[in-house]
Amino acid sequence: MSSDDKEGAYCGICGGISPGKITVRQIHIKGKPVGIDCLDEIIKTVRDMNLSDDDLIIKELVKLVKKNNYIPSSRIKEYGESLLEEYKKEI
């Protein structure tokens, strides 16, 4: 039995988030795993923009990631590079 009310969808067995509802994916930033919420959707959105310049792709990826995830201002460059690498894996 699972709950899918105002508080979210939780597993009726363990009480955790139902596996089908997880939207966080890990990427490595400077060798450390970091969870990014909605990354697959963000990559699709940027891909649909048909950008060819890496700097523009990074700018859009970072902008969209920042909407749902915290990026320390001192690490924006590293996040951008790792996000671009992840973006290019899926081409």
C-alpha positions in Angstrom: 0.0 0.0 0.0 1.4 3.4 -0.9 0.5 7.0 -0.2 0.0 9.4 -3.1 -1.6 12.4 -1.4 -0.6 15.9 -0.7 2.6 14.8 1.0 3.9 12.8 -1.9 4.2 9.2 -3.0 5.9 6.9 -0.6 6.6 3.2 -0.6 4.1 1.4 1.7 6.8 -1.1 2.7 9.8 1.0 3.6 8.3 4.5 3.7 10.9 5.9 1.3 10.2 7.6 -2.1 8.8 5.2 -4.7 11.5 4.3 -7.2 9.4 5.5 -10.1 9.2 9.0 -8.5 13.0 9.5 -8.2 14.3 12.3 -10.5 17.7 12.8 -9.0 20.7 11.6 -10.9 24.3 11.7 -9.8 27.2 13.2 -11.8 30.8 13.7 -10.7 32.0 17.2 -10.0 35.8 17.2 -9.4 35.6 13.5 -8.7 32.9 13.7 -6.1 29.3 12.4 -6.7 26.7 15.1 -6.6 22.9 14.6 -7.0 21.2 16.8 -9.6 17.4 16.8 -9.5 15.6 16.7 -12.9 18.8 16.3 -14.8 17.3 14.2 -17.6 14.6 16.8 -18.2 17.1 19.6 -18.1 19.3 17.9 -20.7 16.3 17.3 -22.9 15.2 20.9 -22.6 18.7 22.2 -23.6 19.0 19.7 -26.4 15.7 20.9 -27.8 17.2 24.4 -28.0 19.6 23.1 -30.8 22.6 25.0 -29.4 25.9 24.3 -31.0 28.2 26.5 -28.9 29.5 24.8 -25.7 29.5 28.0 -23.8 25.8 28.6 -24.5 25.0 25.0 -23.7 26.8 25.3 -20.3 25.0 28.6 -19.6 21.6 27.0 -20.2 22.4 23.8 -18.3 23.6 25.8 -15.3 20.7 28.2 -15.4 18.2 25.3 -15.4 20.0 23.2 -12.8 20.0 26.2 -10.5 16.2 26.3 -10.5 16.0 23.1 -8.4 19.5 22.6 -7.1 22.1 24.5 -5.2 25.3 25.4 -7.0 28.0 27.1 -4.9 29.0 30.3 -6.7 32.7 29.2 -6.3 32.0 26.0 -8.2 29.9 27.1 -11.1 32.7 26.5 -13.6 33.2 22.9 -12.4 29.5 22.2 -12.4 29.2 23.7 -15.9 32.1 21.5 -17.2 30.6 18.3 -15.6 27.1 19.1 -16.9 28.4 19.6 -20.4 30.3 16.3 -20.2 27.0 14.6 -19.1 25.1 16.4 -21.9 27.6 15.1 -24.5 27.4 11.5 -23.3 23.8 11.4 -24.4 24.2 12.8 -27.9 
